[in-house]
């Protein structure tokens, strides 16, 4: 099983988002997704839940 770090995923997502040209529909969707993931991460941290996810 592979462990996925939420913070590493957020950084990678931010880098990919910044590579998309500004003022495009694709960039807007990427920014919205990034905001959702950051909100989830903040909620998990605030409630003392793990920041790593075990996957297959």
C-alpha positions in Angstrom: 0.0 0.0 0.0 1.1 3.5 -0.8 0.7 6.4 1.7 -0.3 9.7 0.2 0.7 12.9 2.0 -2.0 15.5 1.7 0.5 18.4 1.9 2.6 17.0 -0.9 -0.5 16.5 -3.0 -1.5 20.1 -2.4 1.9 21.5 -3.4 1.9 19.4 -6.6 -1.7 20.5 -7.4 -0.6 24.2 -6.9 2.3 23.8 -9.3 0.1 22.2 -12.0 -2.5 24.9 -11.5 0.0 27.7 -12.0 1.2 26.1 -15.3 -2.3 26.6 -16.7 -2.8 30.0 -18.5 -4.7 32.6 -16.5 -8.2 33.6 -17.3 -9.2 30.3 -18.8 -12.1 28.0 -17.8 -9.6 25.2 -17.1 -7.6 27.4 -14.7 -10.8 28.5 -12.9 -11.8 24.9 -12.4 -8.3 24.1 -11.1 -8.4 27.0 -8.7 -11.8 25.8 -7.4 -10.5 22.3 -6.9 -7.4 23.6 -5.1 -9.5 25.7 -2.8 -11.7 22.7 -1.9 -8.6 20.5 -1.2 -7.1 23.2 1.0 -10.3 23.6 3.0 -10.5 19.8 3.6 -6.8 19.8 4.7 -7.4 22.7 7.1 -10.4 20.9 8.5 -8.5 17.7 9.0 -5.7 19.5 10.7 -8.0 21.5 12.9 -9.8 18.4 14.1 -6.5 16.5 14.7 -7.1 13.9 12.0 -4.3 12.4 10.0 -2.8 14.3 7.0 -1.9 11.1 5.2 -4.1 8.7 3.3 -3.4 5.1 2.7 -4.2 4.0 -0.9 -3.6 1.0 -3.1 
